Amino acid sequence: MTRTVDLSELARRLDAARRERREVPPLTNELPELPLSDAYAIQEEGLRLRQADGERVVGLKMGLTSEAKRRQMNLDSPVYGVLTDRMRVAAGGVIALGKSIHPKIEPEIAFRTTRELRGKVTRDEVLDACASVFVAMEILDSRYRDFKYFSLPDVVADNSSSSLFVLGEVEHPPRAMDLTKLEMKMSVNGAVAQSARSDAISGDPVVSVIQLCELLAQRGQVLPAGSIVLAGAATVAHMLQPGDRVRLDVEGLGSVEVSAA
Ligand code: 0L1
């Protein structure tokens, strides 16, 4: 007998875990064959629940874009998630760790689009559609009990582990520099914790946007004008501790800071 999977129930389960800050077992413990397409459907249903609660979509994030990160998580392909207005932390702001489960922070580069991007796009089309590029950090907070043992569908269903994000205040024209050669240093309490060159992000952060458009097209979706796009982490993540002051410096793009309490 074929078992019917209630995707809405799975979305409600993950949404409750997020709101109540509690860990749940990976969905694939009970559904080992959960297809990636169903996982994105769960992600979309989770977003509808957040929108019903008044959250507004402001952009998208790419995840698992660096080789270092894919190796750390033992997962093999890029994924996306959605960013809402309530996930944004002001530059220089404070992350209340009590409102998270097991938050980690990652160094990123972000874009802001001014034109819709649809389907298979070229590097030039992405650059033409992006008004600006800037420094950013993402705070991940997987709702699953064990960071190590979940699979790609688990991550996708859980909005690709996204929790919060912080953006640098200075935006730069994307053609003003070679976006593949920027040195990135993430420091915690004054000491460099992670560093990489920007080509650690998909070989080129612009490629992340190209891949995002392709992934969206597979679900009949587009990247809307006015979106913030987090291009993905350049390094593995740093597990946040109370009192951490985290600063990201990206050559040519400036810096952004956030603290954890
Ligand atoms: O942004 C990402 O790289 C998604 C990673 C998912 C795994 C994790 O929670 O670290």
Boltz pocket constraint, residues with backbone or C-beta under 6 A from the ligand:
constraints:
  - pocket:
      binder: B
      contacts: [[A, 62], [A, 63], [A, 64], [A, 65], [A, 69], [A, 73], [A, 140], [A, 141], [A, 142], [A, 155], [A, 160], [A, 161], [A, 232], [A, 233], [A, 237]]
      max_distance: 6.0
